[in-house]
């Protein structure tokens, strides 16, 4: 599908006009691109053409990053419309004429399917896009294409490779091509890092935005559950799932967040960048969680340097913060996800067109058994476990939710933040990228996404540095709807620690002697 759509797009590119002067696009920020569009030195048509050519050269050929699963054949035509609108003085919103890549579990209109990377959904072409996509388009964005992802957003098998899907293959880490991009929003993160797009949208249940963002040296925001419309997104858990923005800078991610936020949510802000340039960390109280103690020494060293950076800017660090009942919370989270995946996926499958023959999770299990290629590389234990669960009135589910409410929120993040008067929490995001392994699967050593994920609270990851050239991120997380405060802190940190480096698509990491 991708090759077919790409061929059509390239055919249109050949007729695209060249700019009088060479525009600056690679590694450019939102402000830089917008300035060029406003002064006429760049058009949206030329911008989209650049990204399509870039995708052809480094995603399909060259290093073959495999981040893009399908391209929108209408992208250039839409870009021409946006240019005409701009010329006529009609600018739809802050994203007018700018490209966004969507994770392929977010509903788009025909001709793009929404597959979650799974064979069972290859014909899932919707008549209506997800509300979050409609918001992006109302702001003027152009859907450039769909990003590859971990199949079923990493909720299929215990041992699987992040960034792999049957329909999309294996997405590669853009820094070292034999390394894993993390997931499940692998293609979204890699497409931004590799300059295949300005913006991307990922989704997260627990770590699926922040981990791939960390591995790809970019910024990712996982919003409070409910801030972004959830309808029209292939689900895992309605109590933990959220779409979120991915970009190369904090400000760019904040701009995208403002366009995605549900205007009917009273906690939503239209502009998360207001006052960013005046932000100060002086007096900000930031809790350092004990997650950092679990990371390998090289990551600890980078993290300690980051903490000193925060202190140098006037932040007050409160160290040694432990989260209560972590083991019980982990067990409760798993129970909730198993129950909600069955409930929520059944509801989503009921909305799919007639061309999709799988309408329940039980039918999905049987479909995969009847199509051995779907479980040849990785099995479907998680799907089967979920299918065996009862409804959301089952005692195991109710008890698990009570545990999360008590220890994840009331006696967890809420109480700790109140008792210590904290503005945010901080921890390393993830360990550096591991080798792609289709036998043993991912090699997660340490991460910090669970407290905010389980509570449904926001987090943001920012490039912190690297370990032997592999990016590592720092995460700031907080209480419900604290996105603006987290963005302010992350921006101040970023401005004093420009840690992102552009990936060079090296084949492998040569060990130091």
C-alpha positions in Angstrom: 0.0 0.0 0.0 2.7 2.4 1.0 4.7 1.9 -2.2 1.6 2.4 -4.3 0.7 5.6 -2.6 4.3 6.8 -2.7 4.4 6.3 -6.5 1.3 8.4 -6.9 2.8 11.1 -4.7 6.1 11.1 -6.5 4.3 11.5 -9.8 2.7 14.7 -8.4 6.1 15.9 -7.0 7.5 16.1 -10.5 5.1 18.9 -11.3 5.7 20.8 -8.1 7.3 24.2 -8.6 10.8 24.9 -7.3 11.4 27.7 -4.8 13.4 30.7 -5.9 15.8 30.2 -2.9 16.5 27.0 -1.1 14.2 26.8 2.0 15.5 25.7 5.4 13.5 22.6 6.4 15.8 19.9 7.9 15.8 20.2 11.7 13.8 23.4 11.4 11.4 24.4 14.1 7.8 25.4 13.9 8.7 29.0 14.2 11.3 28.8 11.4 9.0 26.9 9.0 6.1 29.3 9.8 8.2 32.3 9.1 9.2 31.0 5.7 5.6 30.2 4.9 4.5 33.7 6.0 7.2 35.5 4.0 6.7 33.5 0.9 10.1 31.9 0.8 8.4 28.5 1.3 5.1 27.0 0.2 3.2 24.1 1.8 3.5 22.3 -1.5 7.3 22.6 -1.5 7.3 21.6 2.2 5.3 18.4 1.6 7.4 17.7 -1.5 10.5 17.9 0.6 9.2 15.4 3.1 7.9 13.0 0.5 11.3 13.0 -1.2 13.0 12.6 2.2 10.7 9.6 3.0 11.6 8.0 -0.4 15.4 8.5 0.2 15.8 7.4 3.9 12.6 5.5 4.8 12.1 3.4 1.7 15.7 3.4 0.5 19.1 4.1 2.0 18.9 3.2 5.7 15.3 2.0 5.2 14.0 3.2 8.5 10.6 1.8 7.9 8.9 4.4 10.0 6.0 5.2 7.6 3.5 2.5 6.9 1.3 4.4 4.4 1.4 7.8 2.7 -1.6 10.1 2.0 -1.8 10.3 -1.8 -3.8 13.5 -1.4 -1.2 15.3 0.7 0.2 17.4 -2.1 -3.3 18.4 -3.4 -4.2 19.5 0.1 -1.0 21.5 0.4 -1.9 23.4 -2.8 -5.3 24.2 -1.3 -3.6 25.4 1.9 -1.3 27.6 -0.2 -4.2 29.1 -2.1 -6.0 29.8 1.2 -2.9 31.5 2.7 -2.6 33.6 -0.4 -6.2 34.6 -0.1 -5.7 35.6 3.6 -7.5 32.6 5.0 -5.3 30.8 7.6 -7.2 28.0 9.3 -5.1 27.9 12.4 -1.6 27.5 13.9 -0.9 24.3 11.8 -2.0 25.8 8.5 -0.2 23.9 5.7 2.1 21.9 8.1 2.5 18.1 7.9 1.6 15.6 10.6 2.2 11.9 10.7 -0.3 9.8 12.6 0.3 6.5 14.4 -1.6 3.9 12.4 -4.1 3.2 15.3 -5.7 6.6 14.8 -8.7 6.6 12.4 -8.3 8.5 9.1 -10.6 8.8 6.2 -10.3 6.9 2.9 -8.1 6.1 1.2 -5.9 5.5 4.3 -6.7 2.5 6.3 -6.2 2.3 10.1 -4.6 -1.1 10.8 -2.8 -1.1 14.2 -0.2 -2.9 12.1 -2.4 -6.0 12.1 -3.6 -8.2 9.2 -7.1 -8.3 10.7 -7.5 -4.6 10.2 -5.9 -4.2 6.8 -9.2 -3.2 5.2 -10.3 -0.9 8.0 -10.9 2.2 5.9 -13.2 4.6 7.8 -15.7 7.1 6.4 -14.9 9.5 9.3 -11.6 10.4 10.8 -11.1 10.4 14.6 -12.1 13.6 16.3 -8.4 14.4 17.2 -7.6 14.3 13.4 -10.6 16.6 12.7 -9.1 19.0 15.3 -5.7 18.9 13.6 -7.3 19.5 10.2 -9.4 22.4 11.5 -6.1 23.9 12.7 -4.8 23.5 9.1 -2.6 20.4 9.4 -2.0 18.1 6.5 -2.0 14.4 7.2 1.2 13.3 5.5 0.7 9.6 6.3 0.4 6.8 8.9 3.3 5.7 11.0 4.3 2.1 11.7 3.9 0.9 15.3 4.2 -2.1 17.5 1.4 -4.3 16.4 -1.7 -3.8 18.5 0.3 -1.1 20.4 2.5 -3.8 22.1 -0.5 -5.6 23.6 -0.3 -8.8 21.6 2.5 -11.0 23.0 4.8 -11.1 26.0 7.9 -11.4 23.9 7.7 -9.0 21.0 9.9 -6.5 19.3 8.8 -2.8 19.7 8.3 -1.1 16.4 7.4 -4.4 14.6 4.1 -5.1 13.0 3.0 -7.6 10.4 1.9 -5.0 8.0 4.7 -2.5 8.6 7.7 -4.7 9.4 10.4 -3.6 11.8 11.0 0.1 12.3 14.7 0.9 13.0 16.3 3.3 15.5 17.6 6.2 13.4 20.8 6.5 15.4 22.0 2.9 15.1 20.0 0.9 12.6 20.3 -2.4 14.5 18.8 -0.9 17.6 15.2 -0.9 18.7 13.2 2.3 18.4 11.0 1.4 21.5 7.3 1.5 21.1 4.6 1.4 20.6 4.7 4.8 18.8 7.9 3.8 17.1 7.2 5.1 13.6 5.9 8.4 15.0 9.1 9.0 17.0 11.5 8.0 14.2 9.7 10.0 11.5 10.1 13.2 13.6 13.7 12.4 14.6 14.7 11.5 11.0 13.1 14.7 9.6 10.4 12.8 7.7 7.9 15.3 9.1 7.7 18.3 11.4 5.0 16.8 13.7 3.8 13.3 14.6 1.1 12.0 16.9 1.6 8.9 19.0 -0.6 7.1 21.6 0.3 5.8 25.0 -1.1 3.4 27.5 2.2 3.1 29.5 5.4 4.4 28.0 4.3 4.2 24.3 5.0 7.9 23.6 7.8 8.7 26.1 10.0 5.6 25.5 10.2 5.9 21.7 10.6 9.7 22.0 13.5 9.1 24.4 15.1 6.5 22.1 14.8 8.8 19.1 16.1 11.9 20.8 12.9 14.0 20.6 10.2 15.4 22.8 7.0 13.5 23.6 4.0 14.5 25.7 1.6 12.0 27.2 -1.4 14.2 28.2 -3.8 13.6 31.1 -6.3 11.0 30.0 -9.3 12.8 28.7 -7.6 15.9 27.5 -7.4 14.5 23.9 -10.5 13.0 22.3 -10.1 9.2 22.5 -12.9 8.2 20.0 -11.7 6.7 16.8 -8.4 5.3 18.2 -7.8 1.5 18.3 -7.8 1.1 22.1 -6.2 -0.8 24.9 -7.5 1.0 28.0 -10.0 3.8 28.3 -8.5 4.7 31.7 -4.9 4.9 30.5 -4.9 5.6 26.7 -4.1 9.0 25.3 -2.9 10.4 22.0 -0.1 12.9 22.4 2.2 15.1 20.4 5.8 14.3 19.3 8.2 16.9 18.0 11.9 17.9 18.0 11.4 20.7 20.6 9.3 21.4 23.6 7.7 24.4 22.1 6.8 22.5 18.9 5.2 19.7 21.0 3.3 22.3 23.0 1.9 23.9 19.9 0.7 20.6 18.6 -0.8 19.7 22.0 -2.9 22.9 21.9 -4.3 21.9 18.5 -5.2 18.4 19.7 -6.8 19.3 23.1 -10.5 18.7 23.2 -12.2 22.2 23.3 -15.1 20.8 25.2 -12.8 19.8 28.1 -12.8 22.7 30.6 -9.2 21.9 31.5 -7.9 22.3 27.9 -5.9 25.2 26.8 -5.8 26.6 23.3 -2.2 27.7 23.8 0.4 25.8 25.9 3.2 28.1 24.8 2.0 31.3 26.5 4.8 32.9 28.5 7.4 30.2 27.7 10.2 32.6 27.0 9.8 34.1 30.5 9.7 30.8 32.3 12.0 30.5 35.3 12.8 27.4 37.4 13.7 29.5 40.4 11.8 28.1 43.4 10.2 25.3 41.5 10.0 22.2 43.7 10.8 19.0 41.8 10.6 15.6 43.3 13.3 13.1 42.3 11.8 9.7 42.3 13.7 6.5 43.2 13.3 5.3 39.6 16.6 6.8 38.8 18.3 4.4 41.2 17.3 1.5 39.0 19.0 2.6 35.9 22.5 1.5 34.7 25.4 3.7 35.9 25.9 5.5 32.5 22.3 6.7 32.6 22.6 7.7 36.3 25.6 9.9 35.4 23.7 11.7 32.6 20.7 12.1 34.9 22.8 13.5 37.8 24.2 16.1 35.4 20.6 17.0 34.4 19.7 17.4 38.0 22.6 19.8 38.6 21.4 21.7 35.6 18.0 22.1 37.2 19.5 23.2 40.5 21.7 25.7 38.7 18.6 27.3 37.3 17.1 27.7 40.8 15.0 24.6 41.1 14.7 23.0 44.5 15.1 19.2 44.3 13.4 16.9 46.8 15.3 13.6 46.4 14.6 10.0 47.4 10.8 9.9 46.6 9.4 6.4 46.7 6.1 5.5 45.1 3.8 3.4 47.4 2.8 -0.2 46.6 4.5 -0.4 43.3 4.2 -4.1 43.0 0.5 -4.1 43.8 0.0 -1.2 41.4 1.8 -3.1 38.6 -0.5 -6.1 39.1 -3.6 -4.0 39.3 -2.6 -2.2 36.1 -2.2 -5.5 34.2 -5.6 -6.7 35.4 -7.2 -3.5 34.3 -5.6 -3.5 30.9 -6.6 -7.1 30.3 -10.3 -6.3 31.1 -10.4 -3.0 29.3 -8.7 -4.3 26.1 -11.5 -6.8 25.7 -14.2 -4.3 26.5 -12.8 -1.4 24.5 -11.6 -3.4 21.5 -15.0 -5.0 21.1 -16.5 -1.5 21.1 -14.0 -0.3 18.5 -14.4 -3.4 16.2 -18.1 -2.8 16.2 -17.5 0.5 14.4 -15.4 -1.0 11.6 -16.7 -1.3 8.0 -18.1 -4.5 6.6 -14.7 -5.2 4.9 -13.3 -6.0 8.3 -14.6 -9.4 9.2 -13.3 -9.5 12.8 -15.9 -7.9 15.0 -15.0 -9.2 18.5 -11.8 -10.1 20.4 -12.8 -13.7 20.3 -13.0 -13.5 16.5 -9.6 -11.9 16.4 -8.1 -14.8 18.3 -9.6 -17.2 15.8 -8.6 -15.1 12.9 -5.0 -15.2 14.0 -5.1 -18.9 14.5 -6.5 -19.3 11.0 -3.8 -17.1 9.5 -0.6 -18.6 10.9 1.5 -15.7 9.5 0.0 -13.4 12.1 1.5 -15.4 15.0 4.6 -16.9 13.2 7.0 -14.4 14.7 5.2 -13.4 17.9 2.3 -15.2 19.5 -0.9 -13.7 20.9 -0.9 -14.5 24.6 -2.0 -11.1 25.7 -4.9 -11.1 23.3 -6.0 -14.5 24.4 -5.7 -13.6 28.1 -7.8 -10.6 27.6 -10.4 -12.5 25.6 -10.8 -14.9 28.6 -11.7 -12.1 31.0 -15.2 -11.1 32.2 -16.9 -7.8 32.0 -16.1 -4.6 33.8 -18.3 -5.6 36.8 -16.0 -8.6 37.6 -14.5 -8.4 41.1 -10.9 -8.6 39.9 -11.4 -5.5 37.7 -13.2 -3.5 40.4 -10.6 -4.4 43.0 -7.8 -3.5 40.6 -9.3 -0.1 39.9 -9.7 0.5 43.7 -6.0 -0.3 44.2 -5.1 2.2 41.4 -7.3 4.9 42.9 -5.9 4.5 46.4 -2.2 3.9 45.8 -1.7 5.4 42.3 -3.6 8.6 43.0 -4.9 9.4 46.5 -2.0 8.0 48.5 0.4 8.1 45.6 1.1 11.1 43.3 -1.6 13.3 44.8 -0.5 12.9 48.4 3.2 13.1 47.7 2.9 16.2 45.7 0.6 17.9 48.3 2.8 16.8 51.3 6.0 18.0 49.7 4.5 21.0 47.8 5.9 19.7 44.5 5.5 21.3 41.1 6.6 18.2 39.3 8.3 14.8 39.6 11.5 13.9 37.6 13.2 10.7 36.5 15.1 9.3 33.6 12.7 8.2 30.9 14.2 4.9 29.6 17.4 3.0 29.3 19.3 3.4 25.9 18.0 1.4 23.0 18.7 -2.3 22.9 19.5 -4.5 19.9 16.5 -5.5 17.7 15.8 -9.1 18.7 13.0 -11.1 17.0 13.7 -14.2 19.1 13.8 -12.9 22.7 11.9 -9.6 22.2 12.6 -6.3 23.9 15.1 -5.9 26.7 13.6 -3.4 29.0 15.9 -2.7 32.0 14.3 0.4 33.6 11.7 3.0 32.9 9.7 5.6 34.8 6.4 5.9 32.8 4.2 3.8 35.1 3.3 6.2 37.9 1.8 8.8 35.6 0.4 6.2 33.2 -1.4 4.2 35.8 -2.9 7.4 37.3 -3.8 8.8 33.9 -1.7 11.8 34.6 0.6 13.8 32.2 4.3 13.4 31.5 6.8 14.9 29.1 10.1 13.6 28.0 13.0 15.8 26.7 16.4 14.8 25.3 18.8 14.6 28.3 22.0 13.4 26.7 23.4 10.1 25.3 25.1 6.9 26.3 27.7 6.0 23.6 25.7 7.9 21.1 22.3 6.4 22.1 19.9 9.1 23.2 18.4 9.1 26.7 15.5 11.3 27.9 14.5 13.0 31.1 10.8 12.8 32.1 8.8 15.4 34.1 5.4 14.3 35.3 2.8 15.7 37.5 -0.9 15.7 38.6 -4.0 15.8 36.4 -4.1 18.6 33.9 -0.7 19.9 34.9 0.5 20.0 31.3 1.3 23.7 31.2 3.5 23.6 34.3 5.3 20.5 33.0 5.9 22.1 29.6 7.3 25.2 31.3 9.7 23.2 33.3 10.7 21.0 30.4 11.2 24.1 28.2 13.5 25.8 30.8 15.5 22.6 31.1 15.7 22.2 27.3 16.9 25.8 26.7 19.8 25.2 29.1 20.6 21.7 27.9 20.4 21.4 24.1 20.9 17.7 24.1 19.3 16.6 20.9 21.7 15.5 18.1 20.6 14.7 14.6 20.7 11.0 13.8 23.2 9.9 11.1 21.7 6.4 10.5 24.9 4.5 11.5 24.6 0.8 10.9 25.8 -0.4 14.3 27.3 0.8 17.6 31.0 0.0 17.8 31.9 -0.8 21.3 34.5 1.3 23.0 37.8 -0.5 23.7 
